[in-house]
Amino acid sequence: MGWKDTAEPLLTRMPAVQRPEGHVPFKRKLAWTAGVLVLYFFLTNVFLFGLQGQGSDVFGRFRSILAGGQGTIMQLGIGPIVTASIVLQLLGGADLLGLDTQNNPRDQVLYQGLQKVLVLVMCCLTGLPMVFAGTFLPVDSQVAASLGIGRAGVKWLMFAQIFMGGVLILYMDEVISKWGVGSGIGLFIIAGVSQQLIGGLVSVPAIGSSEAGLIPTWFGMLFGELSAGGAVLAPDVQLGSVLSASGFEALLFGSGQIIALVTTVLIFSVVVYAESVRVEIPLSNTRVKGARGRFPVKLIYASVLPMILVRALQANLQFLGRILHAQLDSMPAWLGVYQETQSGVSQPVGGLFYYLAPIRDPSDWMWFIGLGGSAEPWQIMLRVGIDLTFMVIGGAIFAIFWVETTDMGPEATAKQIHNSGMEIPGFRRNVSVIEKVLERYIPQVTVIGGALVGLLAVMANMMGTIGNVSGTGLLLTVSITYKIYEEIAEEQLMEMHPMMRQMFG
């Protein structure tokens, strides 16, 4: 008896969102999508009962990629889903599962059930250290005393809320995937990153704060010192001092955010251009004479979504480092040296976890203008090299896994083209022939596209972006938005021409 027979009773009984029977009207899809997004925003503002303050965000700059909200029911975000996907992709890539998700309906059900079980396991493996290790989520002593269950009891109560949030986001993603437009994971990332981008553009500082958005900062520079609640905007940049070295530096990398603005616009432009670069393979329909089409192999064939997997792997490594730092009385210096920032977050400044930490913004590496912390230039360059290598190679590897596990590879795509009644003009109508033609393009484009996306993500982080959005988050937002736009256009076409819906199934 194999593992499939043993696990089938459990995996087939996992709760699932029922697929719609027949066509779902476009307006109804938009309604489901909007409703889930409203629920998501609501849950990211529901703070954990029993929590004192917000605590320190264990994900830090990865928060925009993993979505969710620090100290809320959505504390875990899409982290468990992404981590479970990494495990499944590695197991599937090594052919250890023995599941044929393309042709066997039973294996499809088992795969979906296994994914849900892994997500629940990851909710526990991620949520338990957040609650019980260190001071990531500090307990409110008054709540513990009033309930009479002690601090340990309140921690278990907070974990139950976090676990429930992880389950909710799993099924919210499934609702959008089956009843809405796009994918839930993609929409949650867009929601989080868009909030940061808008805040980076128009936010006005609160009392006692000197941080402001790009537009208020430039308004203050052009029309004098503009105050909001007693806080002066852009204190380090005045037009009269721009010609000085410090003023020019602040204009470019400080409150002026010129480089951040240029980088953000450039990333938007490059991703939109890369999405339009493609190799088009001509197709003809064997059933309808004269009907022709094209199969596009895009430069970013695997999409930007594999970058979530790469950054999630980095986030988990940094999470492990912070847990070890919180639990060990004297952490070995070679493993990691941590320093607490003004916001109360411990960051690695030396050791292995320092070199494995991704570059977040210009302050992490521009030692030649007084940034980069206390690290030596060779240490900074080594960290940059490791981050670049990790992202470029990791992006290419996970892109290959993504293509193979989502039935986008040459073999699966050739079968889809053949089953739809299409063929490549000038070639025999045979699946193996179509597969050989696709093998000339898909594997190479997948590797090049994955590596390119990894390079863009690191470069965006190094230059900085509006709202301190991570480069990966910005790439994901642009790419996912572009794909949702294409899907909406396709849905509208199907609504206008029902015959098209019959042709494409």
C-alpha positions in Angstrom: 0.0 0.0 0.0 1.5 3.3 -1.1 1.3 6.7 0.7 -1.5 7.7 -1.6 -3.8 4.9 -0.4 -2.9 5.7 3.2 -3.4 9.5 3.0 -6.4 9.5 0.6 -9.1 9.3 3.4 -7.6 12.5 5.0 -6.7 14.4 1.8 -10.0 13.8 0.1 -12.0 15.1 3.1 -10.2 18.4 3.4 -12.8 21.2 3.1 -12.7 22.9 -0.4 -14.5 25.7 -2.1 -16.9 24.2 -4.6 -16.2 25.0 -8.3 -18.9 27.0 -10.1 -21.2 24.9 -12.4 -21.1 26.5 -15.8 -20.0 30.0 -16.7 -19.8 32.7 -14.0 -20.8 36.2 -15.4 -18.0 38.8 -15.3 -19.9 41.1 -13.0 -20.4 38.3 -10.5 -16.7 37.6 -10.6 -15.9 41.2 -9.9 -18.3 41.2 -7.0 -16.7 38.1 -5.4 -13.2 39.6 -5.9 -14.2 43.0 -4.4 -15.9 41.3 -1.5 -12.9 39.1 -0.6 -10.6 42.2 -0.9 -12.8 44.2 1.5 -12.7 41.2 3.9 -8.9 41.1 3.6 -8.5 44.8 4.4 -10.9 44.4 7.3 -9.0 41.5 8.8 -5.6 43.3 8.4 -7.0 45.9 10.8 -8.3 43.4 13.4 -5.6 43.2 16.0 -4.9 40.2 18.1 -6.8 40.0 21.4 -4.3 39.8 24.2 -1.5 41.6 22.4 0.3 44.6 23.9 1.2 47.1 21.2 2.1 45.7 17.8 5.4 44.0 18.6 8.3 43.7 16.2 7.5 42.5 12.7 9.4 39.2 12.2 9.0 39.6 8.4 10.3 43.2 8.2 10.8 44.3 4.7 9.4 41.0 3.4 5.9 42.1 4.7 4.9 43.7 1.4 5.5 40.3 -0.4 4.0 38.1 2.2 1.0 40.4 2.7 -1.0 40.4 6.0 -0.6 42.9 8.8 1.8 42.9 11.8 0.0 42.1 15.1 -3.3 41.3 13.3 -5.3 38.2 12.6 -3.5 38.2 9.2 -0.1 38.1 11.0 1.0 35.1 8.9 -0.1 36.6 5.6 0.4 34.3 2.6 3.6 32.9 4.1 2.3 29.4 4.9 0.8 29.1 1.4 4.0 30.1 -0.2 6.2 27.9 2.0 3.9 24.9 1.3 4.2 25.6 -2.4 8.0 25.6 -2.1 7.9 22.2 -0.4 5.5 20.8 -3.0 7.6 22.1 -5.9 10.7 20.6 -4.5 9.0 17.2 -3.9 7.4 17.4 -7.3 10.6 18.4 -9.0 12.4 15.4 -7.5 9.4 13.2 -8.5 8.9 12.0 -5.0 5.2 12.4 -4.9 4.3 10.2 -7.9 1.2 12.3 -8.7 0.0 12.9 -12.3 -1.9 16.1 -11.8 -2.4 16.6 -15.5 -4.2 13.4 -16.5 -5.4 11.7 -13.3 -8.4 13.3 -11.5 -7.7 11.3 -8.4 -4.1 12.7 -8.2 -5.5 16.2 -8.7 -7.7 15.9 -5.7 -4.9 14.3 -3.6 -2.5 17.1 -4.6 -5.0 19.8 -3.6 -5.7 18.1 -0.3 -1.9 17.7 0.4 -1.4 21.4 -0.3 -4.0 22.3 2.3 -2.5 19.9 4.9 0.9 21.4 4.3 -0.5 25.0 4.7 -2.0 24.0 8.0 1.3 22.5 9.1 3.2 25.6 8.0 0.7 27.8 10.0 1.8 25.9 13.1 5.5 25.9 12.3 5.5 29.6 11.6 2.9 30.8 14.1 4.2 29.0 17.2 7.7 30.6 17.2 6.1 34.0 16.5 4.0 33.7 19.7 6.3 31.7 22.0 9.8 32.7 21.0 11.3 36.1 21.9 9.1 39.2 22.1 7.7 39.3 18.6 4.2 39.4 20.0 4.3 40.7 23.6 1.5 39.6 25.9 -0.8 42.2 27.6 -0.4 41.4 31.4 -3.7 43.0 32.2 -5.6 40.7 29.8 -3.8 37.7 31.3 -4.7 38.8 34.8 -8.4 39.6 34.0 -8.9 36.2 32.3 -7.0 34.3 34.9 -5.2 32.0 32.4 -1.7 33.4 32.8 0.7 34.6 30.1 1.0 31.1 28.6 -2.8 30.9 28.2 -3.0 34.3 26.4 -0.2 33.1 24.1 -2.2 30.1 23.1 -5.2 32.3 22.6 -3.1 34.5 20.3 -1.8 31.5 18.4 -5.4 30.3 17.8 -6.3 33.7 16.3 -3.2 33.6 14.1 -3.9 30.0 13.0 -7.5 30.9 12.1 -6.2 33.9 10.1 -3.9 31.5 8.1 -6.9 29.2 7.4 -9.0 32.2 6.3 -6.5 33.5 3.9 -6.1 30.0 2.4 -9.8 29.8 1.6 -10.1 33.4 0.6 -7.4 32.7 -2.1 -9.4 29.6 -3.2 -12.6 31.7 -3.5 -11.0 34.2 -5.8 -9.3 31.5 -7.9 -12.6 29.7 -8.5 -15.2 32.5 -8.4 -13.2 35.7 -8.9 -10.7 37.4 -11.2 -7.0 36.5 -10.9 -5.6 34.8 -7.9 -6.1 35.7 -4.2 -2.3 35.6 -3.5 -1.7 38.1 -6.3 -4.5 40.4 -5.2 -3.4 40.4 -1.6 0.2 41.4 -2.7 -1.1 44.2 -4.9 -3.3 45.5 -2.0 -0.3 45.6 0.4 2.2 47.1 -2.0 -0.3 49.7 -3.3 -0.9 50.9 0.2 2.8 51.4 0.7 3.2 53.2 -2.7 0.3 55.6 -2.0 1.7 56.2 1.5 5.1 56.9 0.0 3.6 59.5 -2.3 1.1 61.4 -0.3 1.5 60.6 3.4 1.8 63.5 5.8 3.8 63.0 9.0 2.1 62.8 12.4 3.1 64.9 15.4 6.7 64.4 16.2 7.6 62.7 13.0 9.8 64.0 10.2 8.9 61.4 7.6 6.6 62.5 4.8 5.6 61.3 1.3 7.2 62.4 -1.9 4.6 65.0 -2.8 4.4 66.8 0.6 8.2 66.8 0.8 8.6 68.5 -2.6 5.8 70.9 -1.7 7.7 71.8 1.4 10.9 72.3 -0.5 9.4 74.5 -3.2 7.1 76.6 -1.0 9.0 76.7 2.3 8.8 74.7 5.5 5.3 73.2 5.5 4.2 71.9 8.9 1.7 69.2 9.7 0.8 68.6 13.3 4.0 70.4 14.4 6.3 68.3 12.2 8.4 70.0 9.6 8.5 68.3 6.3 11.8 67.5 4.5 14.2 68.9 7.2 17.2 67.5 5.4 16.5 69.0 2.0 16.2 72.7 1.3 16.5 74.0 -2.2 19.1 76.5 -1.1 21.4 73.8 0.2 21.1 71.4 -2.7 24.5 72.4 -4.1 26.3 71.1 -1.0 27.4 67.5 -0.8 25.0 66.6 2.0 22.1 68.4 0.3 22.7 66.7 -3.0 22.9 63.3 -1.3 19.6 64.0 0.6 18.0 65.1 -2.6 18.9 61.9 -4.4 18.7 59.3 -1.6 17.1 61.1 1.4 13.8 62.9 1.6 14.1 64.1 -2.0 13.7 60.5 -3.2 14.7 61.3 -6.8 16.5 58.0 -7.3 13.6 56.1 -5.7 11.1 57.8 -8.0 13.3 57.1 -11.1 13.7 53.5 -10.0 10.0 53.0 -9.4 9.1 54.4 -12.9 11.9 52.4 -14.5 10.7 49.1 -12.9 7.2 49.8 -14.1 8.3 50.5 -17.6 10.7 47.5 -17.8 8.2 45.0 -16.5 5.4 46.2 -18.9 7.9 46.1 -21.8 9.2 42.6 -20.8 5.6 41.3 -20.6 5.1 42.4 -24.2 8.3 40.8 -25.5 7.4 37.3 -26.8 8.1 34.7 -29.4 4.9 33.8 -31.3 4.6 30.3 -32.7 2.0 30.2 -35.6 -0.9 27.7 -35.2 -3.7 26.6 -37.5 -7.0 24.9 -36.7 -7.4 21.4 -38.3 -11.2 21.6 -37.8 -11.9 25.1 -39.1 -10.2 25.7 -42.4 -8.5 29.1 -42.6 -8.6 29.6 -38.8 -5.2 30.6 -37.5 -3.7 31.7 -34.2 -0.4 32.2 -32.4 1.0 30.7 -29.2 3.0 33.4 -27.3 6.1 32.4 -25.4 6.7 35.5 -23.3 10.1 36.7 -22.1 8.8 36.4 -18.5 7.2 33.0 -19.3 7.0 31.8 -15.8 5.6 35.2 -14.6 7.1 37.0 -11.6 5.3 34.7 -9.1 8.3 32.4 -8.6 10.1 35.4 -7.0 7.7 35.0 -4.1 9.1 31.6 -3.5 12.7 32.9 -3.6 12.0 35.8 -1.2 9.9 33.6 1.1 12.9 31.2 1.4 15.1 34.2 2.4 12.4 35.4 4.8 12.3 32.0 6.5 16.1 32.0 6.9 16.0 35.5 8.5 13.1 34.4 10.7 15.2 31.4 11.8 18.1 33.7 12.6 15.9 36.0 14.8 14.5 33.0 16.6 18.0 31.7 17.4 19.1 35.2 18.5 16.0 35.5 20.8 16.5 32.0 22.3 20.3 31.6 22.6 21.9 33.5 25.5 25.2 33.8 23.6 24.8 33.3 19.8 28.1 32.4 18.1 29.5 35.5 16.3 30.2 33.5 13.1 26.5 32.6 13.0 25.1 36.1 13.5 25.6 39.4 15.4 22.4 41.4 15.9 21.8 45.0 16.7 18.5 46.5 17.7 17.2 49.4 15.6 15.3 52.4 16.8 12.0 50.7 16.0 13.0 47.8 18.3 13.7 45.3 15.5 16.9 43.2 15.7 18.9 43.3 12.5 22.0 41.2 11.7 25.2 43.3 11.4 27.6 40.5 11.2 28.0 36.7 10.8 26.3 34.3 8.4 22.8 35.7 8.7 24.2 39.2 7.8 25.5 37.9 4.5 22.3 35.9 3.8 20.2 39.0 4.5 18.9 40.7 1.3 19.9 44.3 0.3 16.9 46.4 1.3 17.8 50.0 0.3 20.8 52.2 -0.5 21.7 52.5 3.2 22.7 48.9 3.2 25.5 49.2 0.6 26.6 52.7 -0.3 29.6 52.9 2.0 31.3 55.5 -0.3 28.8 58.2 0.7 28.8 57.3 4.4 26.1 54.6 4.3 26.3 50.8 4.8 26.6 50.8 8.6 29.8 49.7 10.4 30.6 46.9 7.9 33.8 47.0 5.8 33.5 47.6 2.1 34.5 44.0 1.3 31.8 42.7 3.6 29.2 44.8 2.0 30.2 43.8 -1.5 30.2 40.1 -0.5 26.7 40.5 0.9 25.6 42.2 -2.4 27.2 39.4 -4.4 25.4 36.7 -2.4 22.1 38.4 -2.6 22.5 38.9 -6.4 23.6 35.2 -6.9 20.8 34.0 -4.7 18.1 35.9 -6.6 19.4 35.3 -10.1 20.0 31.6 -9.7 17.1 31.0 -7.4 14.8 32.9 -9.8 15.9 30.7 -12.7 15.5 27.4 -10.7 12.1 28.3 -9.2 10.9 29.5 -12.6 11.7 26.0 -14.0 9.9 24.4 -11.1 6.9 26.7 -11.6 6.6 25.9 -15.3 6.8 22.2 -14.7 4.4 22.1 -11.8 1.8 24.4 -13.4 1.6 22.4 -16.7 3.3 25.2 -18.6 6.2 23.0 -19.8 6.7 21.9 -23.4 5.1 18.4 -22.9 2.0 19.7 -21.1 1.6 22.7 -23.5 2.0 20.5 -26.6 -0.8 18.2 -25.3 -3.0 21.3 -24.7 -2.4 22.6 -28.2 -3.0 19.2 -29.8 -6.2 18.6 -27.8 -7.6 21.9 -28.9 -7.4 20.9 -32.5 -4.5 23.2 -33.4 -1.2 22.3 -35.2 1.9 24.1 -36.3 1.8 24.8 -40.1 4.4 22.9 -42.0 4.8 20.1 -39.4 3.0 16.8 -38.9 0.0 16.8 -36.6 1.7 15.0 -33.7 2.1 15.8 -30.1 5.8 14.9 -30.1 6.4 17.2 -33.0 4.8 20.2 -31.3 6.7 19.4 -28.1 10.0 19.4 -30.0 9.2 22.9 -31.5 8.3 24.2 -28.0 11.5 22.8 -26.5 13.4 25.2 -28.7 11.9 28.2 -26.8 10.2 27.4 -23.5 13.2 26.1 -21.4 15.6 28.8 -22.5 13.1 31.6 -22.1 12.1 30.3 -18.7 15.7 30.4 -17.4 16.4 33.8 -18.9 13.1 35.4 -17.7 13.6 34.0 -14.1 17.2 35.3 -13.9 16.1 38.7 -15.4 13.4 39.1 -12.8 15.8 38.2 -10.0 18.3 40.8 -11.3 15.6 43.5 -11.5 14.4 42.8 -7.9 17.9 43.2 -6.5 18.6 46.4 -8.5 15.3 47.9 -7.4 16.2 47.2 -3.7 19.7 48.7 -4.1 18.4 51.9 -5.6 15.3 52.2 -3.4 11.7 52.7 -4.3 8.8 55.0 -3.3 7.3 54.0 0.0 10.2 51.7 0.7 8.4 49.0 -1.3 10.8 46.0 -1.9 11.9 45.5 -5.4 10.3 42.1 -5.5 7.0 43.5 -4.3 7.1 46.2 -6.9 7.8 43.7 -9.7 5.0 41.4 -8.5 2.6 44.3 -8.3 3.3 45.5 -11.9 3.3 42.0 -13.4 0.2 40.7 -11.5 -1.7 43.9 -12.4 -0.8 43.5 -16.1 -2.0 39.9 -16.0 -5.2 40.8 -14.3 -5.8 43.5 -17.0 -5.3 40.8 -19.7 -7.7 38.5 -17.9 -10.3 41.2 -17.5 -10.0 42.0 -21.2 -10.4 38.3 -22.0 -13.4 38.0 -19.8 -15.1 41.0 -21.4 -14.4 39.4 -24.8 -16.1 36.2 -23.7 -19.1 38.2 -22.4 -19.5 40.0 -25.7 -19.0 36.9 -27.9 -20.4 33.7 -26.2 -19.1 31.7 -29.2 -15.5 32.5 -28.1 -16.3 31.0 -24.7 -17.3 27.7 -26.4 -14.2 27.7 -28.5 -11.8 28.2 -25.5 -13.8 26.1 -23.0 
